[in-house]
Amino acid sequence: MEQKIGVSTLPRFEAEDSVVSASVAAFKRLCEKENFDLAEIECVVLCTQNPDEGGLPHNSALVHAELGLSEDCACFDIGLGCSGYVYGLSVIQSFMAANGMKKGLFFTCDPYSRILNPEDKNTCLLFGDAASVTLVSDTPRYILSSAKFSTKGAGSEALKKNDNLLEMNGRAVFNFALQDVPKQIKKVLESAELTVDHIDLFLLHQGSRFMLENTIKRAGIPTERAPIKLSETGNTISSSIPLLLEKEIDNLPGVILMSGFGVGLSWATAIYKCVK
């Protein structure tokens, strides 16, 4: 099972953990790497499908309070799953640009452990809990080059909650990833007038090893440029791509392609280029 899924250990929230506390912890780690004034933060966006307090109040407001941010700060949540990081980056960048904002924070945190059935081996051995935060500014290290966003609502039964527990049709999700994601990756590359050879790093949603290996192969992506690193995290939903990015960003890849896909069914692919 470990060879197929690619997971050896799974991080899980303790009883005292929450979306807010995990997001604050991620922010503290960011502060160890980046120097900025909290008073300059004008926007906070948080992506989660399993919020604290049932989502009322919106968890970005709770994070805002914990961080002691200025009242002149926009805060809102996004309810997306595995495609959430690619979607969310575009949302916060667009929102900030439209409103003349210079610095914002994009959080992801989706503790699926809250909705897992311990008797369901299809899900309880796959999903891990994690949080991430990305600093978005008007002086970015990477800029968006091209992106596409897709939805197949008719396939939403493949991943859903039933009696507040997650149900997953693994075969349907696998077929979706194998058929639709490579097509979208090809379209984004064509839109950017690029080929696979122009991409230095492919960051695909870390769903499972078996699904990733087959999707990478179907998309014609060189395996050495598409890391699979979920052995100690499992599938962390919207946090999987930023966790992977954190491990690779110090190598300063010139062109990055990100692709998130899952619950919805929803999938999104974007190309980011390093600012010279």
Summary of the structure (lengths in Angstrom):
residues: 276
radius of gyration: 17.8
end to end distance: 43.5
largest distance: 50.7
contacts: 933
relative contact order: 0.19
helix: 42%
strand: 24%
